[in-house]
Amino acid sequence: MPMKFIDRDHPFYKPLWRRIVLCCVLASWVLMEIVAQDPMWLTIAAALLVVCVWQFLVTWPKSGQQP
């Protein structure tokens, strides 16, 4: 079994509000790096934000389905 980057089966991620807060925290990190003009950390934070939004908001199973 391949290693998962984010374990979506963990019960911590089940509530929608936690997934939204996590994405907002990452978005604020991206904004901070834009202001600081640090391209390396901006790239890292933006990549994490994209992965989080994709995993937790876009492809998250609808209610009634198992994650």
Predicted model as a PDB file, atoms N, CA, C, CB and O in Angstrom, pLDDT in the B-factor column:
MODEL        1                                                                  
ATOM      1  N   MET A   1       0.840  -1.178   0.000  1.00 54.00           N  
ATOM      2  CA  MET A   1       0.000   0.000   0.000  1.00 54.00           C  
ATOM      3  C   MET A   1       0.889   1.247   0.000  1.00 54.00           C  
ATOM      4  CB  MET A   1      -0.958  -0.005   1.221  1.00 54.00           C  
ATOM      5  O   MET A   1       1.779   1.360   0.844  1.00 54.00           O  
ATOM      6  N   PRO A   2       0.668   2.185  -0.928  1.00 60.00           N  
ATOM      7  CA  PRO A   2       1.494   3.386  -0.980  1.00 60.00           C  
ATOM      8  C   PRO A   2       1.184   4.308   0.200  1.00 60.00           C  
ATOM      9  CB  PRO A   2       1.276   4.129  -2.309  1.00 60.00           C  
ATOM     10  O   PRO A   2       0.073   4.317   0.731  1.00 60.00           O  
ATOM     11  N   MET A   3       2.194   5.079   0.594  1.00 61.00           N  
ATOM     12  CA  MET A   3       2.033   6.014   1.701  1.00 61.00           C  
ATOM     13  C   MET A   3       1.179   7.197   1.259  1.00 61.00           C  
ATOM     14  CB  MET A   3       3.407   6.497   2.214  1.00 61.00           C  
ATOM     15  O   MET A   3       1.375   7.738   0.171  1.00 61.00           O  
ATOM     16  N   LYS A   4       0.238   7.595   2.097  1.00 69.00           N  
ATOM     17  CA  LYS A   4      -0.631   8.725   1.782  1.00 69.00           C  
ATOM     18  C   LYS A   4       0.014  10.016   2.264  1.00 69.00           C  
ATOM     19  CB  LYS A   4      -2.029   8.544   2.420  1.00 69.00           C  
ATOM     20  O   LYS A   4       0.633  10.046   3.328  1.00 69.00           O  
ATOM     21  N   PHE A   5      -0.128  11.073   1.488  1.00 68.00           N  
ATOM     22  CA  PHE A   5       0.368  12.381   1.907  1.00 68.00           C  
ATOM     23  C   PHE A   5      -0.501  12.921   3.036  1.00 68.00           C  
ATOM     24  CB  PHE A   5       0.392  13.370   0.715  1.00 68.00           C  
ATOM     25  O   PHE A   5       0.007  13.439   4.030  1.00 68.00           O  
ATOM     26  N   ILE A   6      -1.813  12.796   2.875  1.00 72.00           N  
ATOM     27  CA  ILE A   6      -2.781  13.185   3.896  1.00 72.00           C  
ATOM     28  C   ILE A   6      -3.691  11.993   4.133  1.00 72.00           C  
ATOM     29  CB  ILE A   6      -3.602  14.459   3.468  1.00 72.00           C  
ATOM     30  O   ILE A   6      -4.281  11.461   3.193  1.00 72.00           O  
ATOM     31  N   ASP A   7      -3.808  11.572   5.385  1.00 80.00           N  
ATOM     32  CA  ASP A   7      -4.680  10.449   5.722  1.00 80.00           C  
ATOM     33  C   ASP A   7      -6.103  10.966   5.882  1.00 80.00           C  
ATOM     34  CB  ASP A   7      -4.201   9.730   7.021  1.00 80.00           C  
ATOM     35  O   ASP A   7      -6.495  11.399   6.966  1.00 80.00           O  
ATOM     36  N   ARG A   8      -6.867  10.920   4.808  1.00 81.00           N  
ATOM     37  CA  ARG A   8      -8.240  11.432   4.834  1.00 81.00           C  
ATOM     38  C   ARG A   8      -9.163  10.585   5.694  1.00 81.00           C  
ATOM     39  CB  ARG A   8      -8.789  11.507   3.432  1.00 81.00           C  
ATOM     40  O   ARG A   8     -10.265  11.027   6.020  1.00 81.00           O  
ATOM     41  N   ASP A   9      -8.751   9.387   6.067  1.00 81.00           N  
ATOM     42  CA  ASP A   9      -9.582   8.521   6.897  1.00 81.00           C  
ATOM     43  C   ASP A   9      -9.506   8.890   8.376  1.00 81.00           C  
ATOM     44  CB  ASP A   9      -9.170   7.076   6.708  1.00 81.00           C  
ATOM     45  O   ASP A   9     -10.279   8.358   9.173  1.00 81.00           O  
ATOM     46  N   HIS A  10      -8.610   9.773   8.761  1.00 84.00           N  
ATOM     47  CA  HIS A  10      -8.473  10.144  10.162  1.00 84.00           C  
ATOM     48  C   HIS A  10      -9.724  10.910  10.608  1.00 84.00           C  
ATOM     49  CB  HIS A  10      -7.189  10.998  10.386  1.00 84.00           C  
ATOM     50  O   HIS A  10     -10.188  11.801   9.898  1.00 84.00           O  
ATOM     51  N   PRO A  11     -10.267  10.568  11.775  1.00 88.00           N  
ATOM     52  CA  PRO A  11     -11.505  11.210  12.236  1.00 88.00           C  
ATOM     53  C   PRO A  11     -11.374  12.721  12.481  1.00 88.00           C  
ATOM     54  CB  PRO A  11     -11.965  10.545  13.504  1.00 88.00           C  
ATOM     55  O   PRO A  11     -12.385  13.422  12.522  1.00 88.00           O  
ATOM     56  N   PHE A  12     -10.160  13.227  12.642  1.00 89.00           N  
ATOM     57  CA  PHE A  12      -9.971  14.663  12.859  1.00 89.00           C  
ATOM     58  C   PHE A  12     -10.494  15.479  11.679  1.00 89.00           C  
ATOM     59  CB  PHE A  12      -8.491  14.972  13.092  1.00 89.00           C  
ATOM     60  O   PHE A  12     -11.008  16.580  11.879  1.00 89.00           O  
ATOM     61  N   TYR A  13     -10.376  14.972  10.474  1.00 86.00           N  
ATOM     62  CA  TYR A  13     -10.737  15.720   9.270  1.00 86.00           C  
ATOM     63  C   TYR A  13     -12.208  15.585   8.888  1.00 86.00           C  
ATOM     64  CB  TYR A  13      -9.886  15.268   8.123  1.00 86.00           C  
ATOM     65  O   TYR A  13     -12.628  16.188   7.900  1.00 86.00           O  
ATOM     66  N   LYS A  14     -12.998  14.826   9.622  1.00 89.00           N  
ATOM     67  CA  LYS A  14     -14.387  14.593   9.248  1.00 89.00           C  
ATOM     68  C   LYS A  14     -15.253  15.857   9.262  1.00 89.00           C  
ATOM     69  CB  LYS A  14     -14.981  13.578  10.170  1.00 89.00           C  
ATOM     70  O   LYS A  14     -15.997  16.077   8.306  1.00 89.00           O  
ATOM     71  N   PRO A  15     -15.189  16.709  10.320  1.00 90.00           N  
ATOM     72  CA  PRO A  15     -16.019  17.928  10.300  1.00 90.00           C  
ATOM     73  C   PRO A  15     -15.556  18.920   9.224  1.00 90.00           C  
ATOM     74  CB  PRO A  15     -15.986  18.610  11.679  1.00 90.00           C  
ATOM     75  O   PRO A  15     -14.365  19.191   9.072  1.00 90.00           O  
ATOM     76  N   LEU A  16     -16.521  19.441   8.496  1.00 91.00           N  
ATOM     77  CA  LEU A  16     -16.214  20.386   7.421  1.00 91.00           C  
ATOM     78  C   LEU A  16     -15.506  21.626   7.948  1.00 91.00           C  
ATOM     79  CB  LEU A  16     -17.490  20.790   6.695  1.00 91.00           C  
ATOM     80  O   LEU A  16     -14.595  22.137   7.296  1.00 91.00           O  
ATOM     81  N   TRP A  17     -15.907  22.118   9.114  1.00 93.00           N  
ATOM     82  CA  TRP A  17     -15.321  23.354   9.622  1.00 93.00           C  
ATOM     83  C   TRP A  17     -13.821  23.210   9.875  1.00 93.00           C  
ATOM     84  CB  TRP A  17     -16.024  23.775  10.902  1.00 93.00           C  
ATOM     85  O   TRP A  17     -13.078  24.173   9.687  1.00 93.00           O  
ATOM     86  N   ARG A  18     -13.363  22.038  10.296  1.00 93.00           N  
ATOM     87  CA  ARG A  18     -11.926  21.847  10.518  1.00 93.00           C  
ATOM     88  C   ARG A  18     -11.155  21.882   9.204  1.00 93.00           C  
ATOM     89  CB  ARG A  18     -11.669  20.520  11.240  1.00 93.00           C  
ATOM     90  O   ARG A  18     -10.051  22.422   9.137  1.00 93.00           O  
ATOM     91  N   ARG A  19     -11.742  21.305   8.168  1.00 91.00           N  
ATOM     92  CA  ARG A  19     -11.065  21.313   6.868  1.00 91.00           C  
ATOM     93  C   ARG A  19     -11.006  22.724   6.302  1.00 91.00           C  
ATOM     94  CB  ARG A  19     -11.779  20.377   5.879  1.00 91.00           C  
ATOM     95  O   ARG A  19     -10.018  23.100   5.672  1.00 91.00           O  
ATOM     96  N   ILE A  20     -12.055  23.506   6.523  1.00 94.00           N  
ATOM     97  CA  ILE A  20     -12.070  24.888   6.038  1.00 94.00           C  
ATOM     98  C   ILE A  20     -11.058  25.732   6.814  1.00 94.00           C  
ATOM     99  CB  ILE A  20     -13.490  25.495   6.167  1.00 94.00           C  
ATOM    100  O   ILE A  20     -10.340  26.537   6.220  1.00 94.00           O  
ATOM    101  N   VAL A  21     -10.996  25.553   8.136  1.00 96.00           N  
ATOM    102  CA  VAL A  21     -10.030  26.309   8.949  1.00 96.00           C  
ATOM    103  C   VAL A  21      -8.606  25.975   8.523  1.00 96.00           C  
ATOM    104  CB  VAL A  21     -10.221  26.004  10.455  1.00 96.00           C  
ATOM    105  O   VAL A  21      -7.768  26.871   8.420  1.00 96.00           O  
ATOM    106  N   LEU A  22      -8.323  24.713   8.276  1.00 94.00           N  
ATOM    107  CA  LEU A  22      -6.991  24.318   7.834  1.00 94.00           C  
ATOM    108  C   LEU A  22      -6.624  24.997   6.515  1.00 94.00           C  
ATOM    109  CB  LEU A  22      -6.910  22.797   7.685  1.00 94.00           C  
ATOM    110  O   LEU A  22      -5.503  25.480   6.359  1.00 94.00           O  
ATOM    111  N   CYS A  23      -7.555  25.037   5.573  1.00 94.00           N  
ATOM    112  CA  CYS A  23      -7.289  25.707   4.292  1.00 94.00           C  
ATOM    113  C   CYS A  23      -7.112  27.217   4.483  1.00 94.00           C  
ATOM    114  CB  CYS A  23      -8.434  25.434   3.297  1.00 94.00           C  
ATOM    115  O   CYS A  23      -6.293  27.834   3.803  1.00 94.00           O  
ATOM    116  N   CYS A  24      -7.872  27.808   5.399  1.00 96.00           N  
ATOM    117  CA  CYS A  24      -7.724  29.246   5.666  1.00 96.00           C  
ATOM    118  C   CYS A  24      -6.379  29.570   6.307  1.00 96.00           C  
ATOM    119  CB  CYS A  24      -8.854  29.735   6.571  1.00 96.00           C  
ATOM    120  O   CYS A  24      -5.767  30.591   5.992  1.00 96.00           O  
ATOM    121  N   VAL A  25      -5.923  28.709   7.197  1.00 96.00           N  
ATOM    122  CA  VAL A  25      -4.606  28.910   7.812  1.00 96.00           C  
ATOM    123  C   VAL A  25      -3.520  28.864   6.740  1.00 96.00           C  
ATOM    124  CB  VAL A  25      -4.336  27.839   8.902  1.00 96.00           C  
ATOM    125  O   VAL A  25      -2.607  29.689   6.737  1.00 96.00           O  
ATOM    126  N   LEU A  26      -3.625  27.901   5.839  1.00 96.00           N  
ATOM    127  CA  LEU A  26      -2.632  27.819   4.763  1.00 96.00           C  
ATOM    128  C   LEU A  26      -2.729  29.018   3.825  1.00 96.00           C  
ATOM    129  CB  LEU A  26      -2.811  26.520   3.971  1.00 96.00           C  
ATOM    130  O   LEU A  26      -1.710  29.512   3.345  1.00 96.00           O  
ATOM    131  N   ALA A  27      -3.945  29.487   3.561  1.00 97.00           N  
ATOM    132  CA  ALA A  27      -4.104  30.666   2.700  1.00 97.00           C  
ATOM    133  C   ALA A  27      -3.486  31.903   3.356  1.00 97.00           C  
ATOM    134  CB  ALA A  27      -5.599  30.916   2.396  1.00 97.00           C  
ATOM    135  O   ALA A  27      -2.891  32.735   2.670  1.00 97.00           O  
ATOM    136  N   SER A  28      -3.626  32.028   4.680  1.00 97.00           N  
ATOM    137  CA  SER A  28      -3.001  33.165   5.356  1.00 97.00           C  
ATOM    138  C   SER A  28      -1.480  33.054   5.332  1.00 97.00           C  
ATOM    139  CB  SER A  28      -3.498  33.263   6.801  1.00 97.00           C  
ATOM    140  O   SER A  28      -0.784  34.067   5.269  1.00 97.00           O  
ATOM    141  N   TRP A  29      -0.961  31.830   5.383  1.00 96.00           N  
ATOM    142  CA  TRP A  29       0.484  31.638   5.263  1.00 96.00           C  
ATOM    143  C   TRP A  29       0.952  32.082   3.877  1.00 96.00           C  
ATOM    144  CB  TRP A  29       0.865  30.156   5.518  1.00 96.00           C  
ATOM    145  O   TRP A  29       1.989  32.731   3.743  1.00 96.00           O  
ATOM    146  N   VAL A  30       0.175  31.723   2.843  1.00 96.00           N  
ATOM    147  CA  VAL A  30       0.520  32.151   1.481  1.00 96.00           C  
ATOM    148  C   VAL A  30       0.535  33.676   1.402  1.00 96.00           C  
ATOM    149  CB  VAL A  30      -0.482  31.565   0.447  1.00 96.00           C  
ATOM    150  O   VAL A  30       1.458  34.255   0.830  1.00 96.00           O  
ATOM    151  N   LEU A  31      -0.472  34.328   1.968  1.00 97.00           N  
ATOM    152  CA  LEU A  31      -0.504  35.798   1.940  1.00 97.00           C  
ATOM    153  C   LEU A  31       0.680  36.404   2.689  1.00 97.00           C  
ATOM    154  CB  LEU A  31      -1.814  36.311   2.546  1.00 97.00           C  
ATOM    155  O   LEU A  31       1.253  37.401   2.249  1.00 97.00           O  
ATOM    156  N   MET A  32       1.041  35.807   3.811  1.00 96.00           N  
ATOM    157  CA  MET A  32       2.187  36.301   4.558  1.00 96.00           C  
ATOM    158  C   MET A  32       3.469  36.198   3.724  1.00 96.00           C  
ATOM    159  CB  MET A  32       2.341  35.523   5.873  1.00 96.00           C  
ATOM    160  O   MET A  32       4.298  37.107   3.744  1.00 96.00           O  
ATOM    161  N   GLU A  33       3.627  35.104   3.000  1.00 96.00           N  
ATOM    162  CA  GLU A  33       4.831  34.938   2.177  1.00 96.00           C  
ATOM    163  C   GLU A  33       4.819  35.865   0.963  1.00 96.00           C  
ATOM    164  CB  GLU A  33       4.959  33.485   1.716  1.00 96.00           C  
ATOM    165  O   GLU A  33       5.879  36.265   0.481  1.00 96.00           O  
ATOM    166  N   ILE A  34       3.634  36.210   0.467  1.00 95.00           N  
ATOM    167  CA  ILE A  34       3.561  37.200  -0.618  1.00 95.00           C  
ATOM    168  C   ILE A  34       4.062  38.545  -0.114  1.00 95.00           C  
ATOM    169  CB  ILE A  34       2.107  37.331  -1.162  1.00 95.00           C  
ATOM    170  O   ILE A  34       4.832  39.221  -0.795  1.00 95.00           O  
ATOM    171  N   VAL A  35       3.624  38.934   1.084  1.00 96.00           N  
ATOM    172  CA  VAL A  35       4.055  40.204   1.665  1.00 96.00           C  
ATOM    173  C   VAL A  35       5.555  40.175   1.969  1.00 96.00           C  
ATOM    174  CB  VAL A  35       3.253  40.509   2.947  1.00 96.00           C  
ATOM    175  O   VAL A  35       6.257  41.161   1.748  1.00 96.00           O  
ATOM    176  N   ALA A  36       6.036  39.044   2.475  1.00 95.00           N  
ATOM    177  CA  ALA A  36       7.457  38.927   2.827  1.00 95.00           C  
ATOM    178  C   ALA A  36       8.343  38.768   1.588  1.00 95.00           C  
ATOM    179  CB  ALA A  36       7.669  37.739   3.768  1.00 95.00           C  
ATOM    180  O   ALA A  36       9.559  38.942   1.674  1.00 95.00           O  
ATOM    181  N   GLN A  37       7.763  38.449   0.468  1.00 94.00           N  
ATOM    182  CA  GLN A  37       8.469  38.269  -0.802  1.00 94.00           C  
ATOM    183  C   GLN A  37       9.557  37.203  -0.700  1.00 94.00           C  
ATOM    184  CB  GLN A  37       9.082  39.590  -1.255  1.00 94.00           C  
ATOM    185  O   GLN A  37      10.698  37.412  -1.112  1.00 94.00           O  
ATOM    186  N   ASP A  38       9.179  36.068  -0.147  1.00 92.00           N  
ATOM    187  CA  ASP A  38      10.096  34.932  -0.044  1.00 92.00           C  
ATOM    188  C   ASP A  38       9.603  33.843  -0.995  1.00 92.00           C  
ATOM    189  CB  ASP A  38      10.189  34.398   1.437  1.00 92.00           C  
ATOM    190  O   ASP A  38       8.674  33.111  -0.654  1.00 92.00           O  
ATOM    191  N   PRO A  39      10.206  33.721  -2.181  1.00 95.00           N  
ATOM    192  CA  PRO A  39       9.662  32.814  -3.201  1.00 95.00           C  
ATOM    193  C   PRO A  39       9.716  31.333  -2.827  1.00 95.00           C  
ATOM    194  CB  PRO A  39      10.403  33.013  -4.480  1.00 95.00           C  
ATOM    195  O   PRO A  39       8.840  30.570  -3.234  1.00 95.00           O  
ATOM    196  N   MET A  40      10.717  30.913  -2.067  1.00 96.00           N  
ATOM    197  CA  MET A  40      10.797  29.494  -1.719  1.00 96.00           C  
ATOM    198  C   MET A  40       9.638  29.088  -0.813  1.00 96.00           C  
ATOM    199  CB  MET A  40      12.136  29.184  -1.033  1.00 96.00           C  
ATOM    200  O   MET A  40       8.938  28.118  -1.102  1.00 96.00           O  
ATOM    201  N   TRP A  41       9.429  29.821   0.278  1.00 95.00           N  
ATOM    202  CA  TRP A  41       8.350  29.480   1.202  1.00 95.00           C  
ATOM    203  C   TRP A  41       6.987  29.755   0.588  1.00 95.00           C  
ATOM    204  CB  TRP A  41       8.499  30.258   2.503  1.00 95.00           C  
ATOM    205  O   TRP A  41       6.013  29.079   0.920  1.00 95.00           O  
ATOM    206  N   LEU A  42       6.904  30.737  -0.300  1.00 96.00           N  
ATOM    207  CA  LEU A  42       5.650  30.987  -1.005  1.00 96.00           C  
ATOM    208  C   LEU A  42       5.269  29.784  -1.853  1.00 96.00           C  
ATOM    209  CB  LEU A  42       5.761  32.242  -1.880  1.00 96.00           C  
ATOM    210  O   LEU A  42       4.107  29.380  -1.875  1.00 96.00           O  
ATOM    211  N   THR A  43       6.237  29.216  -2.546  1.00 96.00           N  
ATOM    212  CA  THR A  43       5.977  28.037  -3.373  1.00 96.00           C  
ATOM    213  C   THR A  43       5.548  26.849  -2.521  1.00 96.00           C  
ATOM    214  CB  THR A  43       7.221  27.674  -4.189  1.00 96.00           C  
ATOM    215  O   THR A  43       4.617  26.127  -2.879  1.00 96.00           O  
ATOM    216  N   ILE A  44       6.228  26.645  -1.390  1.00 95.00           N  
ATOM    217  CA  ILE A  44       5.882  25.535  -0.508  1.00 95.00           C  
ATOM    218  C   ILE A  44       4.482  25.714   0.067  1.00 95.00           C  
ATOM    219  CB  ILE A  44       6.907  25.412   0.625  1.00 95.00           C  
ATOM    220  O   ILE A  44       3.679  24.781   0.053  1.00 95.00           O  
ATOM    221  N   ALA A  45       4.189  26.905   0.570  1.00 96.00           N  
ATOM    222  CA  ALA A  45       2.874  27.161   1.167  1.00 96.00           C  
ATOM    223  C   ALA A  45       1.766  27.070   0.127  1.00 96.00           C  
ATOM    224  CB  ALA A  45       2.850  28.537   1.832  1.00 96.00           C  
ATOM    225  O   ALA A  45       0.696  26.532   0.411  1.00 96.00           O  
ATOM    226  N   ALA A  46       2.008  27.585  -1.066  1.00 96.00           N  
ATOM    227  CA  ALA A  46       0.998  27.530  -2.118  1.00 96.00           C  
ATOM    228  C   ALA A  46       0.740  26.092  -2.558  1.00 96.00           C  
ATOM    229  CB  ALA A  46       1.431  28.377  -3.315  1.00 96.00           C  
ATOM    230  O   ALA A  46      -0.404  25.718  -2.817  1.00 96.00           O  
ATOM    231  N   ALA A  47       1.792  25.288  -2.645  1.00 95.00           N  
ATOM    232  CA  ALA A  47       1.612  23.885  -3.010  1.00 95.00           C  
ATOM    233  C   ALA A  47       0.810  23.145  -1.946  1.00 95.00           C  
ATOM    234  CB  ALA A  47       2.971  23.205  -3.214  1.00 95.00           C  
ATOM    235  O   ALA A  47      -0.072  22.350  -2.272  1.00 95.00           O  
ATOM    236  N   LEU A  48       1.110  23.402  -0.677  1.00 93.00           N  
ATOM    237  CA  LEU A  48       0.332  22.779   0.399  1.00 93.00           C  
ATOM    238  C   LEU A  48      -1.125  23.222   0.365  1.00 93.00           C  
ATOM    239  CB  LEU A  48       0.944  23.115   1.758  1.00 93.00           C  
ATOM    240  O   LEU A  48      -2.028  22.420   0.606  1.00 93.00           O  
ATOM    241  N   LEU A  49      -1.351  24.487   0.070  1.00 95.00           N  
ATOM    242  CA  LEU A  49      -2.723  24.988  -0.025  1.00 95.00           C  
ATOM    243  C   LEU A  49      -3.480  24.301  -1.154  1.00 95.00           C  
ATOM    244  CB  LEU A  49      -2.725  26.505  -0.239  1.00 95.00           C  
ATOM    245  O   LEU A  49      -4.635  23.914  -0.980  1.00 95.00           O  
ATOM    246  N   VAL A  50      -2.844  24.149  -2.299  1.00 94.00           N  
ATOM    247  CA  VAL A  50      -3.492  23.490  -3.431  1.00 94.00           C  
ATOM    248  C   VAL A  50      -3.837  22.041  -3.089  1.00 94.00           C  
ATOM    249  CB  VAL A  50      -2.586  23.542  -4.674  1.00 94.00           C  
ATOM    250  O   VAL A  50      -4.936  21.577  -3.390  1.00 94.00           O  
ATOM    251  N   VAL A  51      -2.906  21.329  -2.465  1.00 91.00           N  
ATOM    252  CA  VAL A  51      -3.157  19.936  -2.083  1.00 91.00           C  
ATOM    253  C   VAL A  51      -4.289  19.862  -1.069  1.00 91.00           C  
ATOM    254  CB  VAL A  51      -1.880  19.288  -1.504  1.00 91.00           C  
ATOM    255  O   VAL A  51      -5.165  19.004  -1.179  1.00 91.00           O  
ATOM    256  N   CYS A  52      -4.280  20.752  -0.084  1.00 90.00           N  
ATOM    257  CA  CYS A  52      -5.320  20.741   0.946  1.00 90.00           C  
ATOM    258  C   CYS A  52      -6.696  21.036   0.356  1.00 90.00           C  
ATOM    259  CB  CYS A  52      -4.994  21.759   2.037  1.00 90.00           C  
ATOM    260  O   CYS A  52      -7.664  20.336   0.654  1.00 90.00           O  
ATOM    261  N   VAL A  53      -6.783  22.048  -0.461  1.00 93.00           N  
ATOM    262  CA  VAL A  53      -8.073  22.379  -1.074  1.00 93.00           C  
ATOM    263  C   VAL A  53      -8.550  21.215  -1.933  1.00 93.00           C  
ATOM    264  CB  VAL A  53      -7.965  23.670  -1.925  1.00 93.00           C  
ATOM    265  O   VAL A  53      -9.732  20.872  -1.900  1.00 93.00           O  
ATOM    266  N   TRP A  54      -7.670  20.615  -2.686  1.00 91.00           N  
ATOM    267  CA  TRP A  54      -8.041  19.496  -3.543  1.00 91.00           C  
ATOM    268  C   TRP A  54      -8.517  18.302  -2.713  1.00 91.00           C  
ATOM    269  CB  TRP A  54      -6.857  19.087  -4.426  1.00 91.00           C  
ATOM    270  O   TRP A  54      -9.565  17.722  -2.997  1.00 91.00           O  
ATOM    271  N   GLN A  55      -7.743  17.939  -1.685  1.00 88.00           N  
ATOM    272  CA  GLN A  55      -8.061  16.762  -0.883  1.00 88.00           C  
ATOM    273  C   GLN A  55      -9.273  16.972   0.027  1.00 88.00           C  
ATOM    274  CB  GLN A  55      -6.864  16.377  -0.049  1.00 88.00           C  
ATOM    275  O   GLN A  55     -10.109  16.078   0.156  1.00 88.00           O  
ATOM    276  N   PHE A  56      -9.373  18.147   0.658  1.00 88.00           N  
ATOM    277  CA  PHE A  56     -10.376  18.350   1.697  1.00 88.00           C  
ATOM    278  C   PHE A  56     -11.656  19.011   1.224  1.00 88.00           C  
ATOM    279  CB  PHE A  56      -9.797  19.159   2.779  1.00 88.00           C  
ATOM    280  O   PHE A  56     -12.683  18.888   1.892  1.00 88.00           O  
ATOM    281  N   LEU A  57     -11.634  19.704   0.104  1.00 88.00           N  
ATOM    282  CA  LEU A  57     -12.835  20.400  -0.330  1.00 88.00           C  
ATOM    283  C   LEU A  57     -13.355  19.909  -1.683  1.00 88.00           C  
ATOM    284  CB  LEU A  57     -12.561  21.878  -0.399  1.00 88.00           C  
ATOM    285  O   LEU A  57     -14.559  19.710  -1.847  1.00 88.00           O  
ATOM    286  N   VAL A  58     -12.472  19.714  -2.637  1.00 89.00           N  
ATOM    287  CA  VAL A  58     -12.920  19.360  -3.986  1.00 89.00           C  
ATOM    288  C   VAL A  58     -13.260  17.884  -4.103  1.00 89.00           C  
ATOM    289  CB  VAL A  58     -11.853  19.719  -5.004  1.00 89.00           C  
ATOM    290  O   VAL A  58     -14.341  17.538  -4.581  1.00 89.00           O  
ATOM    291  N   THR A  59     -12.365  17.013  -3.677  1.00 85.00           N  
ATOM    292  CA  THR A  59     -12.575  15.575  -3.882  1.00 85.00           C  
ATOM    293  C   THR A  59     -13.057  14.854  -2.623  1.00 85.00           C  
ATOM    294  CB  THR A  59     -11.294  14.936  -4.364  1.00 85.00           C  
ATOM    295  O   THR A  59     -13.098  13.624  -2.601  1.00 85.00           O  
ATOM    296  N   TRP A  60     -13.418  15.593  -1.582  1.00 83.00           N  
ATOM    297  CA  TRP A  60     -13.914  14.958  -0.363  1.00 83.00           C  
ATOM    298  C   TRP A  60     -15.234  14.258  -0.678  1.00 83.00           C  
ATOM    299  CB  TRP A  60     -14.096  16.005   0.786  1.00 83.00           C  
ATOM    300  O   TRP A  60     -16.090  14.835  -1.347  1.00 83.00           O  
ATOM    301  N   PRO A  61     -15.411  13.026  -0.207  1.00 81.00           N  
ATOM    302  CA  PRO A  61     -16.669  12.308  -0.492  1.00 81.00           C  
ATOM    303  C   PRO A  61     -17.876  13.048   0.077  1.00 81.00           C  
ATOM    304  CB  PRO A  61     -16.616  10.882   0.086  1.00 81.00           C  
ATOM    305  O   PRO A  61     -17.826  13.613   1.170  1.00 81.00           O  
ATOM    306  N   LYS A  62     -18.945  13.028  -0.686  1.00 76.00           N  
ATOM    307  CA  LYS A  62     -20.174  13.664  -0.227  1.00 76.00           C  
ATOM    308  C   LYS A  62     -20.721  12.915   0.975  1.00 76.00           C  
ATOM    309  CB  LYS A  62     -21.224  13.717  -1.355  1.00 76.00           C  
ATOM    310  O   LYS A  62     -20.351  11.764   1.206  1.00 76.00           O  
ATOM    311  N   SER A  63     -21.597  13.551   1.743  1.00 67.00           N  
ATOM    312  CA  SER A  63     -22.141  12.891   2.925  1.00 67.00           C  
ATOM    313  C   SER A  63     -22.878  11.614   2.516  1.00 67.00           C  
ATOM    314  CB  SER A  63     -23.089  13.842   3.695  1.00 67.00           C  
ATOM    315  O   SER A  63     -23.578  11.577   1.504  1.00 67.00           O  
ATOM    316  N   GLY A  64     -22.704  10.588   3.313  1.00 54.00           N  
ATOM    317  CA  GLY A  64     -23.276   9.288   2.990  1.00 54.00           C  
ATOM    318  C   GLY A  64     -22.270   8.346   2.386  1.00 54.00           C  
ATOM    319  O   GLY A  64     -22.518   7.142   2.330  1.00 54.00           O  
ATOM    320  N   GLN A  65     -21.129   8.858   1.924  1.00 55.00           N  
ATOM    321  CA  GLN A  65     -20.064   8.035   1.374  1.00 55.00           C  
ATOM    322  C   GLN A  65     -18.921   7.969   2.372  1.00 55.00           C  
ATOM    323  CB  GLN A  65     -19.578   8.588   0.016  1.00 55.00           C  
ATOM    324  O   GLN A  65     -18.728   8.909   3.142  1.00 55.00           O  
ATOM    325  N   GLN A  66     -18.178   6.908   2.377  1.00 56.00           N  
ATOM    326  CA  GLN A  66     -17.008   6.777   3.245  1.00 56.00           C  
ATOM    327  C   GLN A  66     -15.839   7.540   2.652  1.00 56.00           C  
ATOM    328  CB  GLN A  66     -16.634   5.293   3.450  1.00 56.00           C  
ATOM    329  O   GLN A  66     -15.610   7.460   1.445  1.00 56.00           O  
ATOM    330  N   PRO A  67     -15.082   8.287   3.472  1.00 53.00           N  
ATOM    331  CA  PRO A  67     -13.889   8.969   2.959  1.00 53.00           C  
ATOM    332  C   PRO A  67     -12.774   7.981   2.672  1.00 53.00           C  
ATOM    333  CB  PRO A  67     -13.405  10.025   3.951  1.00 53.00           C  
ATOM    334  O   PRO A  67     -11.695   8.379   2.233  1.00 53.00           O  
TER     335      PRO A  67                                                      
ENDMDL                                                                          
END                                                                             
